[in-house]
Amino acid sequence: MAAERERTNYYVGVGLDRAAHRRADSIWLAERIGDPASAFVPVWRSLNLIREGAQPEAGYLALPAAAEAGRQIVFLGLVEARAHFAVDLSHWDDPAPLLPEAHAFADLRSVGPVLSRRDGALLAYARGLVHWHSRHGYCGVCGGPSESAAAGHLRRCANPACKAEHFPRTDPAVIMLVEDGGRIVLGRQKIWPPGMHSVLAGFVEPGESLEDAVRREVKEEIGIEVADVRYRSSQPWPFPASIMLGFTARALSSRLDVAEDELETARWYTRDELLASPEDEHFRLPRKDSIARRLIEDWLAEV
């Protein structure tokens, strides 16, 4: 079991009870919000609070600052019976006066690999929900203002003639390792950090199965057909609102026709090349907290 947990993807919820049955219990929620034992996970303009130190950890705000300062409070769930809430502080120009000593806001992706899996998953969850609220203040049906409900897991149109309900959205994206014997394809986009190369990926389109999305994206990006499309694992990726669905696929040809509007470069790489990666501005593998890195490392370990 320990080995299985060690291979869990980053930002996957570990040990969190979402307690969905409590989301409509206004009395219980009010008691938990006023409970000094509850934990408040702040998000400020898509950044998460980190307690700095030799081993960075998730940062929390204490009462009453959390309840008074937050523009939006969302119930996340229970961790070992302790209620956890996300708190949006984005309306503050400078939230520093609210923060405990040795705490600072940071991009989760910059610290995710060194956080505990539980902390990383909790902060990603909070970031995703706060981002959704910040982008859905108005009804997509009639254009009227929407209001938070169900402890932050629903927004309802305030227009009495509409009352449409909107739920947090997650955009499905396939990410696939394309192999041909002892080689895999890695590509690079211009906007990525210097040297970074990764497996192929793309969003699932309406009316499309995950397997068809894999085949289409590979064909569009590198011009080859694939077979044996197999699911491997998934990862929430709230940057801003995706779920990454990992696959492997076998190439049916080897000549690449790279779509230059999608990729700067793409080519085949052997295991020896990847194992000797300098991890510098000339060539580096995907970030360690990504499912892309997991797919590559799993493939390297198959020898």
Beta strands, then each sheet from edge to edge (+ up, - down):
strand 1: 39-44
strand 2: 47-51
strand 3: 57-58
strand 4: 72-79
strand 5: 82-88
strand 6: 103-106
strand 7: 146-149
strand 8: 154-157
strand 9: 165-166
strand 10: 171-180
strand 11: 183-188
strand 12: 200-203
strand 13: 226-237
strand 14: 242-251
strand 15: 265-270
sheet 1: 3+ 2- 1+ 5+ 4-
sheet 2: 3+ 2- 6+
sheet 3: 7+ 8- 9+
sheet 4: 12+ 10- 11+ 15-
sheet 5: 12+ 10- 14- 13+
end
